[in-house]
């Protein structure tokens, strides 16, 4: 009888732990979803009202602490017609710093252009996006999120599953795992064109 009680208690403990983990992930997903939507609305509004229908460049200076500074690149590293992936420039958008559910900074990929007829970004090989927003989730095994001056190095420590490369095809997974936990939200060409009308 004692052994049966021990087994039942162990099973109940494991079930409660699994529920707590699931609940934590759901809260993180919800916060990430809100953060991505807030960033999306701000980017579209900025392009429409401030920047001549052009989405701003991302912040490409990771050595600067994201909490204190994140402004669009003006160094020339982000150029018209070329994919650029960096931090969301929350200061340029006149927002407070935006974080996902794990308190990681929001990432932003864009091909800056005045026209959206030839949007080249995709998610899982589908769609036609002017920009992609990424909530990187919590730090995974093997990632070192110390900020350095090299944006490509920093990108590889926050993003995974192919999202750390700059091919233009971003990967969204159905469920987070121990190896991939990026959450994505795209800004479509249609959304940009509608905002411009």
Rosetta constraint file for C-alpha pairs under 8 A:
AtomPair CA 1 CA 5 HARMONIC 6.29 0.50
AtomPair CA 2 CA 6 HARMONIC 6.23 0.50
AtomPair CA 3 CA 7 HARMONIC 6.23 0.50
AtomPair CA 4 CA 8 HARMONIC 6.13 0.50
AtomPair CA 5 CA 9 HARMONIC 6.04 0.50
AtomPair CA 6 CA 10 HARMONIC 6.09 0.50
AtomPair CA 7 CA 11 HARMONIC 6.12 0.50
AtomPair CA 8 CA 12 HARMONIC 6.11 0.50
AtomPair CA 9 CA 13 HARMONIC 6.05 0.50
AtomPair CA 10 CA 14 HARMONIC 6.23 0.50
AtomPair CA 11 CA 15 HARMONIC 6.19 0.50
AtomPair CA 12 CA 16 HARMONIC 6.16 0.50
AtomPair CA 13 CA 17 HARMONIC 6.17 0.50
AtomPair CA 14 CA 18 HARMONIC 6.15 0.50
AtomPair CA 15 CA 19 HARMONIC 6.24 0.50
AtomPair CA 16 CA 20 HARMONIC 6.18 0.50
AtomPair CA 17 CA 21 HARMONIC 6.23 0.50
AtomPair CA 18 CA 22 HARMONIC 6.15 0.50
AtomPair CA 19 CA 23 HARMONIC 5.98 0.50
AtomPair CA 20 CA 24 HARMONIC 6.09 0.50
AtomPair CA 21 CA 25 HARMONIC 6.25 0.50
AtomPair CA 22 CA 26 HARMONIC 6.16 0.50
AtomPair CA 23 CA 27 HARMONIC 6.24 0.50
AtomPair CA 24 CA 28 HARMONIC 6.17 0.50
AtomPair CA 25 CA 29 HARMONIC 5.99 0.50
AtomPair CA 26 CA 30 HARMONIC 6.11 0.50
AtomPair CA 27 CA 31 HARMONIC 6.19 0.50
AtomPair CA 27 CA 101 HARMONIC 6.96 0.50
AtomPair CA 28 CA 32 HARMONIC 6.00 0.50
AtomPair CA 28 CA 100 HARMONIC 7.13 0.50
AtomPair CA 28 CA 101 HARMONIC 3.83 0.50
AtomPair CA 28 CA 102 HARMONIC 6.24 0.50
AtomPair CA 29 CA 33 HARMONIC 6.02 0.50
AtomPair CA 29 CA 101 HARMONIC 6.32 0.50
AtomPair CA 30 CA 34 HARMONIC 6.33 0.50
AtomPair CA 30 CA 101 HARMONIC 7.28 0.50
AtomPair CA 31 CA 35 HARMONIC 6.15 0.50
AtomPair CA 31 CA 100 HARMONIC 5.95 0.50
AtomPair CA 31 CA 101 HARMONIC 4.79 0.50
AtomPair CA 32 CA 36 HARMONIC 6.08 0.50
AtomPair CA 32 CA 99 HARMONIC 7.43 0.50
AtomPair CA 32 CA 100 HARMONIC 4.25 0.50
AtomPair CA 32 CA 101 HARMONIC 4.98 0.50
AtomPair CA 32 CA 135 HARMONIC 6.14 0.50
AtomPair CA 32 CA 183 HARMONIC 7.58 0.50
AtomPair CA 33 CA 37 HARMONIC 6.19 0.50
AtomPair CA 33 CA 100 HARMONIC 7.84 0.50
AtomPair CA 34 CA 38 HARMONIC 6.10 0.50
AtomPair CA 35 CA 39 HARMONIC 6.18 0.50
AtomPair CA 35 CA 98 HARMONIC 6.28 0.50
AtomPair CA 35 CA 99 HARMONIC 6.50 0.50
AtomPair CA 35 CA 100 HARMONIC 6.00 0.50
AtomPair CA 35 CA 106 HARMONIC 7.87 0.50
AtomPair CA 36 CA 40 HARMONIC 6.08 0.50
AtomPair CA 36 CA 100 HARMONIC 7.84 0.50
AtomPair CA 36 CA 106 HARMONIC 7.56 0.50
AtomPair CA 36 CA 133 HARMONIC 6.46 0.50
AtomPair CA 36 CA 134 HARMONIC 7.38 0.50
AtomPair CA 36 CA 135 HARMONIC 7.08 0.50
AtomPair CA 36 CA 184 HARMONIC 7.93 0.50
AtomPair CA 36 CA 185 HARMONIC 6.52 0.50
AtomPair CA 37 CA 41 HARMONIC 6.18 0.50
AtomPair CA 37 CA 185 HARMONIC 7.83 0.50
AtomPair CA 38 CA 42 HARMONIC 6.24 0.50
AtomPair CA 39 CA 43 HARMONIC 6.12 0.50
AtomPair CA 39 CA 88 HARMONIC 7.80 0.50
AtomPair CA 39 CA 98 HARMONIC 7.69 0.50
AtomPair CA 39 CA 133 HARMONIC 7.82 0.50
AtomPair CA 40 CA 44 HARMONIC 6.28 0.50
AtomPair CA 40 CA 133 HARMONIC 7.50 0.50
AtomPair CA 40 CA 187 HARMONIC 6.89 0.50
AtomPair CA 41 CA 45 HARMONIC 6.13 0.50
AtomPair CA 42 CA 46 HARMONIC 5.97 0.50
AtomPair CA 42 CA 93 HARMONIC 6.33 0.50
AtomPair CA 43 CA 47 HARMONIC 6.16 0.50
AtomPair CA 43 CA 55 HARMONIC 6.55 0.50
AtomPair CA 43 CA 56 HARMONIC 7.53 0.50
AtomPair CA 43 CA 93 HARMONIC 6.93 0.50
AtomPair CA 44 CA 48 HARMONIC 6.07 0.50
AtomPair CA 44 CA 55 HARMONIC 7.19 0.50
AtomPair CA 44 CA 192 HARMONIC 6.69 0.50
AtomPair CA 44 CA 195 HARMONIC 6.98 0.50
AtomPair CA 45 CA 49 HARMONIC 5.81 0.50
AtomPair CA 45 CA 50 HARMONIC 7.71 0.50
AtomPair CA 45 CA 195 HARMONIC 7.80 0.50
AtomPair CA 46 CA 50 HARMONIC 5.14 0.50
AtomPair CA 46 CA 51 HARMONIC 6.18 0.50
AtomPair CA 46 CA 55 HARMONIC 7.28 0.50
AtomPair CA 46 CA 56 HARMONIC 7.87 0.50
AtomPair CA 46 CA 93 HARMONIC 6.46 0.50
AtomPair CA 47 CA 51 HARMONIC 4.75 0.50
AtomPair CA 47 CA 52 HARMONIC 6.05 0.50
AtomPair CA 47 CA 53 HARMONIC 4.38 0.50
AtomPair CA 47 CA 54 HARMONIC 4.95 0.50
AtomPair CA 47 CA 55 HARMONIC 4.94 0.50
AtomPair CA 47 CA 56 HARMONIC 7.03 0.50
AtomPair CA 48 CA 52 HARMONIC 6.24 0.50
AtomPair CA 48 CA 53 HARMONIC 4.72 0.50
AtomPair CA 48 CA 54 HARMONIC 7.51 0.50
AtomPair CA 48 CA 195 HARMONIC 6.28 0.50
AtomPair CA 48 CA 196 HARMONIC 5.92 0.50
AtomPair CA 49 CA 53 HARMONIC 7.46 0.50
AtomPair CA 51 CA 55 HARMONIC 7.12 0.50
AtomPair CA 51 CA 56 HARMONIC 7.43 0.50
AtomPair CA 52 CA 114 HARMONIC 7.57 0.50
AtomPair CA 53 CA 114 HARMONIC 6.18 0.50
AtomPair CA 53 CA 192 HARMONIC 7.77 0.50
AtomPair CA 53 CA 196 HARMONIC 6.41 0.50
AtomPair CA 54 CA 112 HARMONIC 6.37 0.50
AtomPair CA 54 CA 113 HARMONIC 5.80 0.50
AtomPair CA 54 CA 114 HARMONIC 5.10 0.50
AtomPair CA 54 CA 115 HARMONIC 7.90 0.50
AtomPair CA 55 CA 110 HARMONIC 7.54 0.50
AtomPair CA 55 CA 112 HARMONIC 5.87 0.50
AtomPair CA 55 CA 113 HARMONIC 7.30 0.50
AtomPair CA 56 CA 72 HARMONIC 6.27 0.50
AtomPair CA 56 CA 112 HARMONIC 6.85 0.50
AtomPair CA 57 CA 72 HARMONIC 4.98 0.50
AtomPair CA 57 CA 73 HARMONIC 5.56 0.50
AtomPair CA 57 CA 74 HARMONIC 7.93 0.50
AtomPair CA 57 CA 78 HARMONIC 6.12 0.50
AtomPair CA 57 CA 84 HARMONIC 7.24 0.50
AtomPair CA 57 CA 89 HARMONIC 7.70 0.50
AtomPair CA 57 CA 110 HARMONIC 7.00 0.50
AtomPair CA 57 CA 112 HARMONIC 6.70 0.50
AtomPair CA 58 CA 71 HARMONIC 7.27 0.50
AtomPair CA 58 CA 72 HARMONIC 4.92 0.50
AtomPair CA 58 CA 73 HARMONIC 5.95 0.50
AtomPair CA 58 CA 78 HARMONIC 7.83 0.50
AtomPair CA 58 CA 84 HARMONIC 7.01 0.50
AtomPair CA 58 CA 85 HARMONIC 6.48 0.50
AtomPair CA 58 CA 86 HARMONIC 5.04 0.50
AtomPair CA 58 CA 87 HARMONIC 5.57 0.50
AtomPair CA 58 CA 88 HARMONIC 5.52 0.50
AtomPair CA 58 CA 89 HARMONIC 5.51 0.50
AtomPair CA 58 CA 108 HARMONIC 6.15 0.50
AtomPair CA 58 CA 109 HARMONIC 7.16 0.50
AtomPair CA 58 CA 110 HARMONIC 7.58 0.50
AtomPair CA 59 CA 70 HARMONIC 5.65 0.50
AtomPair CA 59 CA 71 HARMONIC 5.30 0.50
AtomPair CA 59 CA 72 HARMONIC 4.69 0.50
AtomPair CA 59 CA 73 HARMONIC 5.21 0.50
AtomPair CA 59 CA 86 HARMONIC 5.33 0.50
AtomPair CA 59 CA 87 HARMONIC 4.91 0.50
AtomPair CA 59 CA 88 HARMONIC 6.20 0.50
AtomPair CA 59 CA 89 HARMONIC 5.25 0.50
AtomPair CA 60 CA 72 HARMONIC 7.54 0.50
AtomPair CA 60 CA 73 HARMONIC 5.92 0.50
AtomPair CA 60 CA 77 HARMONIC 7.98 0.50
AtomPair CA 60 CA 85 HARMONIC 7.61 0.50
AtomPair CA 60 CA 86 HARMONIC 5.18 0.50
AtomPair CA 60 CA 87 HARMONIC 6.69 0.50
AtomPair CA 60 CA 151 HARMONIC 6.18 0.50
AtomPair CA 61 CA 70 HARMONIC 7.98 0.50
AtomPair CA 61 CA 73 HARMONIC 7.81 0.50
AtomPair CA 61 CA 149 HARMONIC 6.52 0.50
AtomPair CA 61 CA 150 HARMONIC 7.94 0.50
AtomPair CA 61 CA 151 HARMONIC 6.88 0.50
AtomPair CA 62 CA 66 HARMONIC 7.31 0.50
AtomPair CA 62 CA 87 HARMONIC 7.70 0.50
AtomPair CA 62 CA 147 HARMONIC 5.68 0.50
AtomPair CA 62 CA 148 HARMONIC 6.07 0.50
AtomPair CA 62 CA 149 HARMONIC 5.83 0.50
AtomPair CA 62 CA 150 HARMONIC 7.19 0.50
AtomPair CA 62 CA 151 HARMONIC 6.06 0.50
AtomPair CA 62 CA 154 HARMONIC 7.12 0.50
AtomPair CA 63 CA 147 HARMONIC 5.22 0.50
AtomPair CA 63 CA 148 HARMONIC 4.80 0.50
AtomPair CA 63 CA 149 HARMONIC 4.79 0.50
AtomPair CA 63 CA 150 HARMONIC 7.87 0.50
AtomPair CA 64 CA 68 HARMONIC 7.71 0.50
AtomPair CA 64 CA 69 HARMONIC 6.46 0.50
AtomPair CA 64 CA 70 HARMONIC 7.78 0.50
AtomPair CA 64 CA 147 HARMONIC 7.69 0.50
AtomPair CA 65 CA 69 HARMONIC 6.05 0.50
AtomPair CA 65 CA 70 HARMONIC 7.90 0.50
AtomPair CA 65 CA 147 HARMONIC 7.68 0.50
AtomPair CA 66 CA 70 HARMONIC 5.58 0.50
AtomPair CA 66 CA 87 HARMONIC 7.84 0.50
AtomPair CA 66 CA 97 HARMONIC 7.40 0.50
AtomPair CA 66 CA 105 HARMONIC 7.09 0.50
AtomPair CA 67 CA 97 HARMONIC 5.91 0.50
AtomPair CA 68 CA 97 HARMONIC 7.87 0.50
AtomPair CA 69 CA 91 HARMONIC 6.77 0.50
AtomPair CA 70 CA 87 HARMONIC 7.05 0.50
AtomPair CA 70 CA 88 HARMONIC 6.93 0.50
AtomPair CA 70 CA 89 HARMONIC 4.65 0.50
AtomPair CA 70 CA 90 HARMONIC 5.71 0.50
AtomPair CA 70 CA 91 HARMONIC 5.56 0.50
AtomPair CA 70 CA 92 HARMONIC 7.40 0.50
AtomPair CA 71 CA 88 HARMONIC 7.91 0.50
AtomPair CA 71 CA 89 HARMONIC 4.39 0.50
AtomPair CA 71 CA 90 HARMONIC 6.52 0.50
AtomPair CA 71 CA 91 HARMONIC 5.35 0.50
AtomPair CA 71 CA 92 HARMONIC 5.11 0.50
AtomPair CA 72 CA 88 HARMONIC 7.97 0.50
AtomPair CA 72 CA 89 HARMONIC 5.13 0.50
AtomPair CA 72 CA 92 HARMONIC 6.20 0.50
AtomPair CA 73 CA 77 HARMONIC 7.11 0.50
AtomPair CA 73 CA 78 HARMONIC 6.41 0.50
AtomPair CA 74 CA 78 HARMONIC 7.47 0.50
AtomPair CA 78 CA 82 HARMONIC 7.11 0.50
AtomPair CA 78 CA 83 HARMONIC 7.67 0.50
AtomPair CA 78 CA 84 HARMONIC 5.82 0.50
AtomPair CA 78 CA 112 HARMONIC 7.90 0.50
AtomPair CA 79 CA 84 HARMONIC 7.95 0.50
AtomPair CA 79 CA 112 HARMONIC 6.87 0.50
AtomPair CA 80 CA 111 HARMONIC 6.76 0.50
AtomPair CA 80 CA 112 HARMONIC 5.02 0.50
AtomPair CA 80 CA 113 HARMONIC 5.51 0.50
AtomPair CA 81 CA 111 HARMONIC 5.50 0.50
AtomPair CA 81 CA 112 HARMONIC 5.92 0.50
AtomPair CA 81 CA 113 HARMONIC 6.02 0.50
AtomPair CA 82 CA 111 HARMONIC 5.27 0.50
AtomPair CA 82 CA 112 HARMONIC 7.06 0.50
AtomPair CA 83 CA 109 HARMONIC 6.94 0.50
AtomPair CA 83 CA 110 HARMONIC 5.68 0.50
AtomPair CA 83 CA 111 HARMONIC 4.49 0.50
AtomPair CA 83 CA 112 HARMONIC 7.57 0.50
AtomPair CA 83 CA 166 HARMONIC 6.92 0.50
AtomPair CA 83 CA 168 HARMONIC 7.00 0.50
AtomPair CA 84 CA 109 HARMONIC 5.65 0.50
AtomPair CA 84 CA 110 HARMONIC 5.55 0.50
AtomPair CA 84 CA 111 HARMONIC 6.26 0.50
AtomPair CA 84 CA 166 HARMONIC 7.63 0.50
AtomPair CA 85 CA 107 HARMONIC 7.23 0.50
AtomPair CA 85 CA 108 HARMONIC 5.72 0.50
AtomPair CA 85 CA 109 HARMONIC 4.27 0.50
AtomPair CA 85 CA 110 HARMONIC 6.63 0.50
AtomPair CA 85 CA 166 HARMONIC 7.31 0.50
AtomPair CA 86 CA 107 HARMONIC 5.65 0.50
AtomPair CA 86 CA 108 HARMONIC 5.56 0.50
AtomPair CA 86 CA 109 HARMONIC 6.57 0.50
AtomPair CA 86 CA 151 HARMONIC 7.06 0.50
AtomPair CA 86 CA 155 HARMONIC 7.39 0.50
AtomPair CA 87 CA 105 HARMONIC 6.97 0.50
AtomPair CA 87 CA 106 HARMONIC 6.09 0.50
AtomPair CA 87 CA 107 HARMONIC 4.40 0.50
AtomPair CA 87 CA 108 HARMONIC 5.66 0.50
AtomPair CA 88 CA 105 HARMONIC 7.70 0.50
AtomPair CA 88 CA 106 HARMONIC 5.70 0.50
AtomPair CA 88 CA 107 HARMONIC 5.27 0.50
AtomPair CA 88 CA 108 HARMONIC 5.21 0.50
AtomPair CA 89 CA 93 HARMONIC 6.51 0.50
AtomPair CA 90 CA 94 HARMONIC 6.17 0.50
AtomPair CA 90 CA 95 HARMONIC 5.18 0.50
AtomPair CA 90 CA 96 HARMONIC 6.38 0.50
AtomPair CA 90 CA 97 HARMONIC 5.83 0.50
AtomPair CA 90 CA 98 HARMONIC 7.04 0.50
AtomPair CA 91 CA 95 HARMONIC 5.83 0.50
AtomPair CA 91 CA 96 HARMONIC 7.01 0.50
AtomPair CA 91 CA 97 HARMONIC 7.57 0.50
AtomPair CA 97 CA 105 HARMONIC 7.88 0.50
AtomPair CA 98 CA 105 HARMONIC 6.35 0.50
AtomPair CA 98 CA 106 HARMONIC 6.40 0.50
AtomPair CA 99 CA 103 HARMONIC 4.94 0.50
AtomPair CA 99 CA 104 HARMONIC 5.26 0.50
AtomPair CA 99 CA 105 HARMONIC 4.67 0.50
AtomPair CA 99 CA 106 HARMONIC 5.75 0.50
AtomPair CA 99 CA 135 HARMONIC 7.76 0.50
AtomPair CA 100 CA 104 HARMONIC 5.48 0.50
AtomPair CA 100 CA 105 HARMONIC 6.49 0.50
AtomPair CA 100 CA 106 HARMONIC 6.51 0.50
AtomPair CA 100 CA 135 HARMONIC 5.59 0.50
AtomPair CA 100 CA 136 HARMONIC 7.45 0.50
AtomPair CA 100 CA 137 HARMONIC 6.67 0.50
AtomPair CA 101 CA 137 HARMONIC 6.85 0.50
AtomPair CA 102 CA 137 HARMONIC 5.46 0.50
AtomPair CA 102 CA 138 HARMONIC 5.14 0.50
AtomPair CA 103 CA 137 HARMONIC 7.79 0.50
AtomPair CA 103 CA 138 HARMONIC 7.68 0.50
AtomPair CA 104 CA 135 HARMONIC 7.25 0.50
AtomPair CA 104 CA 136 HARMONIC 6.46 0.50
AtomPair CA 104 CA 137 HARMONIC 6.27 0.50
AtomPair CA 104 CA 138 HARMONIC 6.78 0.50
AtomPair CA 105 CA 135 HARMONIC 7.17 0.50
AtomPair CA 105 CA 136 HARMONIC 7.48 0.50
AtomPair CA 106 CA 133 HARMONIC 7.03 0.50
AtomPair CA 106 CA 134 HARMONIC 5.84 0.50
AtomPair CA 106 CA 135 HARMONIC 5.11 0.50
AtomPair CA 106 CA 136 HARMONIC 6.94 0.50
AtomPair CA 107 CA 133 HARMONIC 5.79 0.50
AtomPair CA 107 CA 134 HARMONIC 4.91 0.50
AtomPair CA 107 CA 135 HARMONIC 6.44 0.50
AtomPair CA 107 CA 136 HARMONIC 7.39 0.50
AtomPair CA 108 CA 131 HARMONIC 7.18 0.50
AtomPair CA 108 CA 132 HARMONIC 5.87 0.50
AtomPair CA 108 CA 133 HARMONIC 4.63 0.50
AtomPair CA 108 CA 134 HARMONIC 6.15 0.50
AtomPair CA 109 CA 131 HARMONIC 5.49 0.50
AtomPair CA 109 CA 132 HARMONIC 5.09 0.50
AtomPair CA 109 CA 133 HARMONIC 6.41 0.50
AtomPair CA 110 CA 121 HARMONIC 7.99 0.50
AtomPair CA 110 CA 130 HARMONIC 6.31 0.50
AtomPair CA 110 CA 131 HARMONIC 4.43 0.50
AtomPair CA 110 CA 132 HARMONIC 6.61 0.50
AtomPair CA 111 CA 119 HARMONIC 7.94 0.50
AtomPair CA 111 CA 120 HARMONIC 7.82 0.50
AtomPair CA 111 CA 121 HARMONIC 8.00 0.50
AtomPair CA 111 CA 130 HARMONIC 6.68 0.50
AtomPair CA 111 CA 131 HARMONIC 6.91 0.50
AtomPair CA 112 CA 130 HARMONIC 8.00 0.50
AtomPair CA 116 CA 130 HARMONIC 6.63 0.50
AtomPair CA 116 CA 189 HARMONIC 5.37 0.50
AtomPair CA 116 CA 192 HARMONIC 7.21 0.50
AtomPair CA 116 CA 193 HARMONIC 7.06 0.50
AtomPair CA 117 CA 189 HARMONIC 7.01 0.50
AtomPair CA 118 CA 128 HARMONIC 8.00 0.50
AtomPair CA 119 CA 128 HARMONIC 5.37 0.50
AtomPair CA 119 CA 129 HARMONIC 5.47 0.50
AtomPair CA 119 CA 130 HARMONIC 5.28 0.50
AtomPair CA 119 CA 189 HARMONIC 6.34 0.50
AtomPair CA 120 CA 128 HARMONIC 6.05 0.50
AtomPair CA 120 CA 129 HARMONIC 6.43 0.50
AtomPair CA 120 CA 130 HARMONIC 7.14 0.50
AtomPair CA 120 CA 168 HARMONIC 6.87 0.50
AtomPair CA 121 CA 127 HARMONIC 7.55 0.50
AtomPair CA 121 CA 128 HARMONIC 5.85 0.50
AtomPair CA 121 CA 129 HARMONIC 4.90 0.50
AtomPair CA 121 CA 130 HARMONIC 6.47 0.50
AtomPair CA 121 CA 131 HARMONIC 6.87 0.50
AtomPair CA 121 CA 132 HARMONIC 7.59 0.50
AtomPair CA 121 CA 168 HARMONIC 4.91 0.50
AtomPair CA 121 CA 169 HARMONIC 5.89 0.50
AtomPair CA 121 CA 170 HARMONIC 7.58 0.50
AtomPair CA 122 CA 126 HARMONIC 5.18 0.50
AtomPair CA 122 CA 127 HARMONIC 5.23 0.50
AtomPair CA 122 CA 128 HARMONIC 5.72 0.50
AtomPair CA 122 CA 129 HARMONIC 6.01 0.50
AtomPair CA 122 CA 168 HARMONIC 6.42 0.50
AtomPair CA 122 CA 169 HARMONIC 4.78 0.50
AtomPair CA 122 CA 170 HARMONIC 6.06 0.50
AtomPair CA 123 CA 127 HARMONIC 6.49 0.50
AtomPair CA 123 CA 169 HARMONIC 5.71 0.50
AtomPair CA 123 CA 170 HARMONIC 4.73 0.50
AtomPair CA 123 CA 171 HARMONIC 5.57 0.50
AtomPair CA 123 CA 172 HARMONIC 6.52 0.50
AtomPair CA 123 CA 186 HARMONIC 7.89 0.50
AtomPair CA 124 CA 169 HARMONIC 6.54 0.50
AtomPair CA 124 CA 170 HARMONIC 6.07 0.50
AtomPair CA 124 CA 171 HARMONIC 5.02 0.50
AtomPair CA 124 CA 172 HARMONIC 6.35 0.50
AtomPair CA 125 CA 169 HARMONIC 5.99 0.50
AtomPair CA 125 CA 170 HARMONIC 7.62 0.50
AtomPair CA 127 CA 188 HARMONIC 7.78 0.50
AtomPair CA 128 CA 188 HARMONIC 6.06 0.50
AtomPair CA 128 CA 189 HARMONIC 6.38 0.50
AtomPair CA 129 CA 186 HARMONIC 6.05 0.50
AtomPair CA 129 CA 187 HARMONIC 5.56 0.50
AtomPair CA 129 CA 188 HARMONIC 4.26 0.50
AtomPair CA 129 CA 189 HARMONIC 5.57 0.50
AtomPair CA 130 CA 186 HARMONIC 7.59 0.50
AtomPair CA 130 CA 187 HARMONIC 5.66 0.50
AtomPair CA 130 CA 188 HARMONIC 5.53 0.50
AtomPair CA 130 CA 189 HARMONIC 5.42 0.50
AtomPair CA 130 CA 192 HARMONIC 7.56 0.50
AtomPair CA 131 CA 186 HARMONIC 5.85 0.50
AtomPair CA 131 CA 187 HARMONIC 5.18 0.50
AtomPair CA 131 CA 188 HARMONIC 7.20 0.50
AtomPair CA 132 CA 184 HARMONIC 6.77 0.50
AtomPair CA 132 CA 185 HARMONIC 5.79 0.50
AtomPair CA 132 CA 186 HARMONIC 4.37 0.50
AtomPair CA 132 CA 187 HARMONIC 6.17 0.50
AtomPair CA 133 CA 184 HARMONIC 5.67 0.50
AtomPair CA 133 CA 185 HARMONIC 5.13 0.50
AtomPair CA 133 CA 186 HARMONIC 6.08 0.50
AtomPair CA 133 CA 187 HARMONIC 7.96 0.50
AtomPair CA 134 CA 182 HARMONIC 6.41 0.50
AtomPair CA 134 CA 183 HARMONIC 5.62 0.50
AtomPair CA 134 CA 184 HARMONIC 4.64 0.50
AtomPair CA 134 CA 185 HARMONIC 6.56 0.50
AtomPair CA 135 CA 182 HARMONIC 5.71 0.50
AtomPair CA 135 CA 183 HARMONIC 5.03 0.50
AtomPair CA 135 CA 184 HARMONIC 6.42 0.50
AtomPair CA 136 CA 158 HARMONIC 5.82 0.50
AtomPair CA 136 CA 159 HARMONIC 5.78 0.50
AtomPair CA 136 CA 181 HARMONIC 6.43 0.50
AtomPair CA 136 CA 182 HARMONIC 4.45 0.50
AtomPair CA 136 CA 183 HARMONIC 6.40 0.50
AtomPair CA 137 CA 181 HARMONIC 5.60 0.50
AtomPair CA 137 CA 182 HARMONIC 5.83 0.50
AtomPair CA 137 CA 183 HARMONIC 7.36 0.50
AtomPair CA 138 CA 181 HARMONIC 7.45 0.50
AtomPair CA 139 CA 143 HARMONIC 6.16 0.50
AtomPair CA 139 CA 144 HARMONIC 7.70 0.50
AtomPair CA 139 CA 145 HARMONIC 7.40 0.50
AtomPair CA 139 CA 158 HARMONIC 7.08 0.50
AtomPair CA 140 CA 178 HARMONIC 6.69 0.50
AtomPair CA 140 CA 179 HARMONIC 6.68 0.50
AtomPair CA 141 CA 178 HARMONIC 7.78 0.50
AtomPair CA 141 CA 179 HARMONIC 7.71 0.50
AtomPair CA 143 CA 156 HARMONIC 7.91 0.50
AtomPair CA 143 CA 157 HARMONIC 4.85 0.50
AtomPair CA 143 CA 158 HARMONIC 7.10 0.50
AtomPair CA 144 CA 157 HARMONIC 5.63 0.50
AtomPair CA 145 CA 154 HARMONIC 6.88 0.50
AtomPair CA 145 CA 157 HARMONIC 5.58 0.50
AtomPair CA 145 CA 158 HARMONIC 6.67 0.50
AtomPair CA 146 CA 154 HARMONIC 7.60 0.50
AtomPair CA 147 CA 154 HARMONIC 6.22 0.50
AtomPair CA 148 CA 153 HARMONIC 7.53 0.50
AtomPair CA 148 CA 154 HARMONIC 6.55 0.50
AtomPair CA 150 CA 154 HARMONIC 6.41 0.50
AtomPair CA 151 CA 155 HARMONIC 5.94 0.50
AtomPair CA 152 CA 156 HARMONIC 6.33 0.50
AtomPair CA 152 CA 164 HARMONIC 7.71 0.50
AtomPair CA 153 CA 157 HARMONIC 6.67 0.50
AtomPair CA 154 CA 158 HARMONIC 6.61 0.50
AtomPair CA 155 CA 159 HARMONIC 5.85 0.50
AtomPair CA 155 CA 164 HARMONIC 5.51 0.50
AtomPair CA 156 CA 160 HARMONIC 6.75 0.50
AtomPair CA 156 CA 164 HARMONIC 5.03 0.50
AtomPair CA 156 CA 165 HARMONIC 7.83 0.50
AtomPair CA 158 CA 164 HARMONIC 7.72 0.50
AtomPair CA 159 CA 163 HARMONIC 5.65 0.50
AtomPair CA 159 CA 164 HARMONIC 5.01 0.50
AtomPair CA 159 CA 182 HARMONIC 6.48 0.50
AtomPair CA 160 CA 164 HARMONIC 5.53 0.50
AtomPair CA 160 CA 179 HARMONIC 7.68 0.50
AtomPair CA 160 CA 180 HARMONIC 5.89 0.50
AtomPair CA 160 CA 181 HARMONIC 7.64 0.50
AtomPair CA 160 CA 182 HARMONIC 7.02 0.50
AtomPair CA 161 CA 171 HARMONIC 6.46 0.50
AtomPair CA 161 CA 179 HARMONIC 7.88 0.50
AtomPair CA 161 CA 180 HARMONIC 5.88 0.50
AtomPair CA 162 CA 170 HARMONIC 6.78 0.50
AtomPair CA 162 CA 171 HARMONIC 6.48 0.50
AtomPair CA 163 CA 169 HARMONIC 7.77 0.50
AtomPair CA 163 CA 170 HARMONIC 5.30 0.50
AtomPair CA 163 CA 171 HARMONIC 6.17 0.50
AtomPair CA 172 CA 182 HARMONIC 7.03 0.50
AtomPair CA 172 CA 183 HARMONIC 6.48 0.50
AtomPair CA 172 CA 184 HARMONIC 6.16 0.50
AtomPair CA 173 CA 180 HARMONIC 7.68 0.50
AtomPair CA 173 CA 181 HARMONIC 7.81 0.50
AtomPair CA 173 CA 182 HARMONIC 7.74 0.50
AtomPair CA 173 CA 183 HARMONIC 7.72 0.50
AtomPair CA 175 CA 181 HARMONIC 7.63 0.50
AtomPair CA 176 CA 180 HARMONIC 5.86 0.50
AtomPair CA 176 CA 181 HARMONIC 4.44 0.50
AtomPair CA 176 CA 182 HARMONIC 7.33 0.50
AtomPair CA 177 CA 181 HARMONIC 5.93 0.50
AtomPair CA 187 CA 191 HARMONIC 6.52 0.50
AtomPair CA 187 CA 192 HARMONIC 7.33 0.50
AtomPair CA 188 CA 192 HARMONIC 6.52 0.50
AtomPair CA 189 CA 193 HARMONIC 6.11 0.50
AtomPair CA 190 CA 194 HARMONIC 5.94 0.50
AtomPair CA 191 CA 195 HARMONIC 6.12 0.50
AtomPair CA 192 CA 196 HARMONIC 6.32 0.50
AtomPair CA 193 CA 197 HARMONIC 6.54 0.50
